[in-house]
Amino acid sequence: MGIENLAKLLRSGGMLYLSTPIVRERIEFNVNWVKNPINILSAANSAGLLPHELIVLNQQGIHMIIFPPTEPKLYSLAKEHYALGKFFFEKTGLGQVIC
């Protein structure tokens, strides 16, 4: 995932807002990657990003705010067919900063 590269662009305390299709991991129409939210959070954690909030817009147009994003909530979300996830992360460590 490119989350590691995005995290390198942030200073400690910087915020990353990521909007992407989520639920069951797959590729649609050859280029549209749909990611499992658990994998996104795992990659973000490895990159030194702390999740603050996850807002989900599902096919019925219902907004769900998942705070904090916990595994049981994410496992139930991963069973849906399609949803849009808006992740809010904060860079926790100093790490490498490009700028």
KEMI-101408 format. One record per atom (N, C-alpha, C): residue number from 1; atom name; x, y negated, z negated. Coordinates in Angstrom, 2 decimals. Layout:
BEGIN
NODE   seq   atom      east     north        up
NODE   NUM     CA         X         Y         Z
...
END
This chain:
BEGIN
NODE   seq   atom      east     north        up
NODE     1      N      0.84      1.19      0.00
NODE     1     CA      0.00      0.00      0.00
NODE     1      C      0.87     -1.24      0.00
NODE     2      N      0.33     -2.34      0.41
NODE     2     CA      1.07     -3.59      0.44
NODE     2      C      1.00     -4.37     -0.86
NODE     3      N      0.39     -3.80     -1.89
NODE     3     CA      0.26     -4.51     -3.16
NODE     3      C      1.64     -4.82     -3.75
NODE     4      N      2.58     -3.91     -3.59
NODE     4     CA      3.92     -4.15     -4.12
NODE     4      C      4.54     -5.40     -3.48
NODE     5      N      4.35     -5.55     -2.17
NODE     5     CA      4.89     -6.72     -1.48
NODE     5      C      4.18     -8.00     -1.91
NODE     6      N      2.88     -7.93     -2.11
NODE     6     CA      2.14     -9.10     -2.58
NODE     6      C      2.60     -9.50     -3.98
NODE     7      N      2.86     -8.51     -4.83
NODE     7     CA      3.30     -8.78     -6.20
NODE     7      C      4.66     -9.48     -6.21
NODE     8      N      5.51     -9.17     -5.25
NODE     8     CA      6.83     -9.81     -5.17
NODE     8      C      6.72    -11.31     -4.88
NODE     9      N      5.62    -11.72     -4.28
NODE     9     CA      5.43    -13.13     -3.96
NODE     9      C      4.98    -13.97     -5.15
NODE    10      N      4.58    -13.29     -6.22
NODE    10     CA      4.02    -13.99     -7.39
NODE    10      C      5.07    -14.23     -8.47
NODE    11      N      4.95    -15.34     -9.14
NODE    11     CA      5.72    -15.59    -10.35
NODE    11      C      4.99    -14.94    -11.51
NODE    12      N      5.67    -14.79    -12.64
NODE    12     CA      5.03    -14.26    -13.84
NODE    12      C      3.85    -15.17    -14.21
NODE    13      N      2.70    -14.58    -14.45
NODE    13     CA      1.50    -15.34    -14.76
NODE    13      C      0.69    -15.72    -13.53
NODE    14      N      1.23    -15.45    -12.33
NODE    14     CA      0.52    -15.75    -11.09
NODE    14      C     -0.66    -14.82    -10.89
NODE    15      N     -1.67    -15.29    -10.17
NODE    15     CA     -2.88    -14.52     -9.94
NODE    15      C     -2.94    -14.01     -8.50
NODE    16      N     -3.42    -12.79     -8.34
NODE    16     CA     -3.64    -12.20     -7.02
NODE    16      C     -5.12    -11.86     -6.91
NODE    17      N     -5.74    -12.35     -5.85
NODE    17     CA     -7.13    -12.04     -5.56
NODE    17      C     -7.13    -11.16     -4.32
NODE    18      N     -7.69     -9.96     -4.44
NODE    18     CA     -7.68     -8.99     -3.35
NODE    18      C     -9.10     -8.54     -3.07
NODE    19      N     -9.54     -8.68     -1.84
NODE    19     CA    -10.87     -8.24     -1.43
NODE    19      C    -10.70     -7.17     -0.36
NODE    20      N    -11.28     -5.98     -0.59
NODE    20     CA    -11.10     -4.87      0.34
NODE    20      C    -12.26     -3.88      0.21
NODE    21      N    -12.57     -3.14      1.29
NODE    21     CA    -13.56     -2.08      1.16
NODE    21      C    -13.05     -0.99      0.21
NODE    22      N    -13.93     -0.52     -0.66
NODE    22     CA    -13.54      0.53     -1.61
NODE    22      C    -14.60      1.62     -1.68
NODE    23      N    -14.30      2.70     -2.22
NODE    23     CA    -15.08      3.89     -2.60
NODE    23      C    -14.27      5.12     -2.23
NODE    24      N    -14.86      6.07     -1.49
NODE    24     CA    -14.10      7.25     -1.08
NODE    24      C    -13.04      6.84     -0.07
NODE    25      N    -11.82      7.29     -0.27
NODE    25     CA    -10.72      6.89      0.61
NODE    25      C    -10.86      7.54      1.98
NODE    26      N    -10.78      6.70      3.03
NODE    26     CA    -10.90      7.19      4.40
NODE    26      C    -10.55      6.06      5.37
NODE    27      N    -10.49      6.39      6.64
NODE    27     CA    -10.30      5.40      7.69
NODE    27      C    -11.55      5.41      8.56
NODE    28      N    -12.09      4.23      8.84
NODE    28     CA    -13.25      4.12      9.72
NODE    28      C    -12.87      3.29     10.94
NODE    29      N    -13.35      3.69     12.09
NODE    29     CA    -13.13      2.96     13.33
NODE    29      C    -11.65      2.77     13.63
NODE    30      N    -10.82      3.73     13.28
NODE    30     CA     -9.39      3.77     13.57
NODE    30      C     -8.54      2.76     12.82
NODE    31      N     -9.10      1.68     12.29
NODE    31     CA     -8.25      0.68     11.64
NODE    31      C     -8.77      0.21     10.29
NODE    32      N    -10.01      0.47      9.96
NODE    32     CA    -10.61     -0.03      8.72
NODE    32      C    -10.32      0.94      7.57
NODE    33      N     -9.35      0.59      6.76
NODE    33     CA     -8.98      1.43      5.62
NODE    33      C     -9.95      1.18      4.48
NODE    34      N    -10.57      2.23      3.98
NODE    34     CA    -11.41      2.16      2.80
NODE    34      C    -10.63      2.87      1.69
NODE    35      N    -10.33      2.15      0.62
NODE    35     CA     -9.45      2.68     -0.42
NODE    35      C    -10.23      3.07     -1.67
NODE    36      N     -9.73      4.07     -2.36
NODE    36     CA    -10.27      4.46     -3.65
NODE    36      C     -9.80      3.41     -4.67
NODE    37      N    -10.72      2.83     -5.45
NODE    37     CA    -10.32      1.79     -6.39
NODE    37      C     -9.31      2.25     -7.43
NODE    38      N     -9.31      3.53     -7.76
NODE    38     CA     -8.35      4.06     -8.73
NODE    38      C     -6.94      3.99     -8.15
NODE    39      N     -6.79      4.27     -6.86
NODE    39     CA     -5.47      4.18     -6.21
NODE    39      C     -4.99      2.74     -6.13
NODE    40      N     -5.91      1.81     -5.90
NODE    40     CA     -5.53      0.39     -5.86
NODE    40      C     -5.02     -0.05     -7.22
NODE    41      N     -5.73      0.31     -8.28
NODE    41     CA     -5.32     -0.08     -9.63
NODE    41      C     -4.00      0.58    -10.02
NODE    42      N     -3.79      1.81     -9.59
NODE    42     CA     -2.54      2.50     -9.89
NODE    42      C     -1.36      1.81     -9.21
NODE    43      N     -1.53      1.44     -7.93
NODE    43     CA     -0.46      0.74     -7.21
NODE    43      C     -0.21     -0.63     -7.83
NODE    44      N     -1.27     -1.32     -8.23
NODE    44     CA     -1.12     -2.64     -8.85
NODE    44      C     -0.37     -2.52    -10.17
NODE    45      N     -0.70     -1.50    -10.96
NODE    45     CA     -0.01     -1.29    -12.24
NODE    45      C      1.47     -1.03    -12.03
NODE    46      N      1.81     -0.24    -11.03
NODE    46     CA      3.21      0.04    -10.72
NODE    46      C      3.96     -1.22    -10.28
NODE    47      N      3.22     -2.17     -9.71
NODE    47     CA      3.83     -3.42     -9.23
NODE    47      C      3.84     -4.50    -10.31
NODE    48      N      3.41     -4.17    -11.53
NODE    48     CA      3.42     -5.15    -12.61
NODE    48      C      2.23     -6.09    -12.61
NODE    49      N      1.11     -5.65    -12.05
NODE    49     CA     -0.09     -6.47    -12.01
NODE    49      C     -1.12     -5.94    -13.00
NODE    50      N     -1.65     -6.82    -13.81
NODE    50     CA     -2.66     -6.49    -14.82
NODE    50      C     -4.04     -6.81    -14.27
NODE    51      N     -4.97     -5.82    -14.23
NODE    51     CA     -6.31     -6.12    -13.72
NODE    51      C     -7.11     -6.94    -14.72
NODE    52      N     -7.70     -8.02    -14.25
NODE    52     CA     -8.55     -8.84    -15.10
NODE    52      C    -10.02     -8.51    -14.87
NODE    53      N    -10.39     -8.27    -13.62
NODE    53     CA    -11.80     -8.09    -13.30
NODE    53      C    -11.93     -7.43    -11.94
NODE    54      N    -13.02     -6.71    -11.76
NODE    54     CA    -13.37     -6.14    -10.46
NODE    54      C    -14.84     -6.46    -10.22
NODE    55      N    -15.12     -7.15     -9.13
NODE    55     CA    -16.50     -7.43     -8.74
NODE    55      C    -16.80     -6.57     -7.53
NODE    56      N    -17.93     -5.87     -7.57
NODE    56     CA    -18.29     -4.94     -6.51
NODE    56      C    -19.61     -5.38     -5.89
NODE    57      N    -19.63     -5.45     -4.57
NODE    57     CA    -20.85     -5.71     -3.82
NODE    57      C    -21.16     -4.44     -3.04
NODE    58      N    -22.27     -3.77     -3.39
NODE    58     CA    -22.59     -2.51     -2.71
NODE    58      C    -23.53     -2.75     -1.53
NODE    59      N    -23.94     -1.68     -0.86
NODE    59     CA    -24.74     -1.80      0.36
NODE    59      C    -26.13     -2.38      0.10
NODE    60      N    -26.61     -2.28     -1.12
NODE    60     CA    -27.91     -2.84     -1.45
NODE    60      C    -27.80     -4.33     -1.80
NODE    61      N    -26.59     -4.88     -1.74
NODE    61     CA    -26.39     -6.28     -2.05
NODE    61      C    -26.31     -6.56     -3.53
NODE    62      N    -26.08     -5.54     -4.33
NODE    62     CA    -26.03     -5.69     -5.78
NODE    62      C    -24.60     -5.96     -6.22
NODE    63      N    -24.42     -7.03     -6.99
NODE    63     CA    -23.11     -7.35     -7.56
NODE    63      C    -22.97     -6.64     -8.90
NODE    64      N    -21.86     -5.95     -9.08
NODE    64     CA    -21.53     -5.35    -10.36
NODE    64      C    -20.20     -5.94    -10.80
NODE    65      N    -20.13     -6.39    -12.01
NODE    65     CA    -18.86     -6.87    -12.55
NODE    65      C    -18.35     -5.80    -13.49
NODE    66      N    -17.20     -5.26    -13.16
NODE    66     CA    -16.59     -4.19    -13.97
NODE    66      C    -15.42     -4.81    -14.71
NODE    67      N    -15.59     -4.99    -16.02
NODE    67     CA    -14.55     -5.62    -16.83
NODE    67      C    -14.48     -4.91    -18.17
NODE    68      N    -13.36     -4.37    -18.51
NODE    68     CA    -12.21     -4.11    -17.65
NODE    68      C    -12.49     -2.91    -16.76
NODE    69      N    -11.79     -2.77    -15.65
NODE    69     CA    -12.01     -1.60    -14.78
NODE    69      C    -11.50     -0.33    -15.47
NODE    70      N    -12.41      0.53    -15.89
NODE    70     CA    -12.03      1.77    -16.57
NODE    70      C    -12.25      2.95    -15.63
NODE    71      N    -11.55      4.06    -15.89
NODE    71     CA    -11.63      5.22    -15.00
NODE    71      C    -13.03      5.79    -14.86
NODE    72      N    -13.81      5.95    -15.94
NODE    72     CA    -15.17      6.50    -15.74
NODE    72      C    -16.03      5.64    -14.81
NODE    73      N    -15.93      4.34    -14.94
NODE    73     CA    -16.69      3.44    -14.07
NODE    73      C    -16.20      3.56    -12.63
NODE    74      N    -14.89      3.69    -12.45
NODE    74     CA    -14.32      3.78    -11.11
NODE    74      C    -14.62      5.12    -10.45
NODE    75      N    -14.65      6.21    -11.24
NODE    75     CA    -14.99      7.52    -10.67
NODE    75      C    -16.42      7.52    -10.15
NODE    76      N    -17.34      6.88    -10.87
NODE    76     CA    -18.72      6.83    -10.39
NODE    76      C    -18.81      5.95     -9.14
NODE    77      N    -18.04      4.89     -9.09
NODE    77     CA    -18.01      4.01     -7.92
NODE    77      C    -17.46      4.74     -6.70
NODE    78      N    -16.47      5.58     -6.91
NODE    78     CA    -15.83      6.30     -5.79
NODE    78      C    -16.76      7.29     -5.12
NODE    79      N    -17.90      7.59     -5.73
NODE    79     CA    -18.87      8.51     -5.13
NODE    79      C    -19.81      7.81     -4.15
NODE    80      N    -19.84      6.48     -4.17
NODE    80     CA    -20.71      5.75     -3.25
NODE    80      C    -20.13      5.80     -1.84
NODE    81      N    -20.98      5.51     -0.86
NODE    81     CA    -20.53      5.57      0.53
NODE    81      C    -19.69      4.36      0.94
NODE    82      N    -20.10      3.17      0.51
NODE    82     CA    -19.36      1.97      0.93
NODE    82      C    -19.65      0.83     -0.03
NODE    83      N    -18.64      0.05     -0.33
NODE    83     CA    -18.79     -1.14     -1.17
NODE    83      C    -17.59     -2.05     -0.92
NODE    84      N    -17.75     -3.31     -1.26
NODE    84     CA    -16.66     -4.27     -1.17
NODE    84      C    -16.19     -4.57     -2.58
NODE    85      N    -14.89     -4.45     -2.80
NODE    85     CA    -14.32     -4.73     -4.12
NODE    85      C    -13.51     -6.01     -4.09
NODE    86      N    -13.72     -6.85     -5.10
NODE    86     CA    -12.93     -8.07     -5.27
NODE    86      C    -12.15     -7.91     -6.56
NODE    87      N    -10.85     -7.70     -6.43
NODE    87     CA     -9.96     -7.47     -7.57
NODE    87      C     -9.29     -8.77     -7.98
NODE    88      N     -9.14     -8.98     -9.28
NODE    88     CA     -8.42    -10.13     -9.82
NODE    88      C     -7.30     -9.60    -10.70
NODE    89      N     -6.05     -9.85    -10.29
NODE    89     CA     -4.87     -9.36    -11.01
NODE    89      C     -4.01    -10.53    -11.48
NODE    90      N     -3.25    -10.28    -12.56
NODE    90     CA     -2.25    -11.24    -13.03
NODE    90      C     -0.90    -10.55    -13.08
NODE    91      N      0.13    -11.23    -12.60
NODE    91     CA      1.50    -10.70    -12.65
NODE    91      C      1.99    -10.79    -14.09
NODE    92      N      2.38     -9.66    -14.65
NODE    92     CA      2.75     -9.63    -16.07
NODE    92      C      4.24     -9.78    -16.31
NODE    93      N      5.07     -9.15    -15.48
NODE    93     CA      6.51     -9.19    -15.71
NODE    93      C      7.19    -10.23    -14.86
NODE    94      N      8.46    -10.41    -15.09
NODE    94     CA      9.22    -11.35    -14.28
NODE    94      C      9.40    -10.81    -12.88
NODE    95      N      9.83     -9.55    -12.78
NODE    95     CA      9.97     -8.91    -11.48
NODE    95      C     10.73     -9.73    -10.46
NODE    96      N     10.67     -9.33     -9.22
NODE    96     CA     11.35    -10.04     -8.14
NODE    96      C     10.37    -11.03     -7.52
NODE    97      N     10.78    -12.26     -7.36
NODE    97     CA      9.94    -13.29     -6.77
NODE    97      C     10.58    -13.78     -5.49
NODE    98      N      9.81    -13.81     -4.42
NODE    98     CA     10.28    -14.34     -3.15
NODE    98      C      9.72    -15.75     -3.02
NODE    99      N     10.50    -16.75     -3.09
NODE    99     CA     10.13    -18.17     -2.94
NODE    99      C     11.25    -19.02     -3.47
END
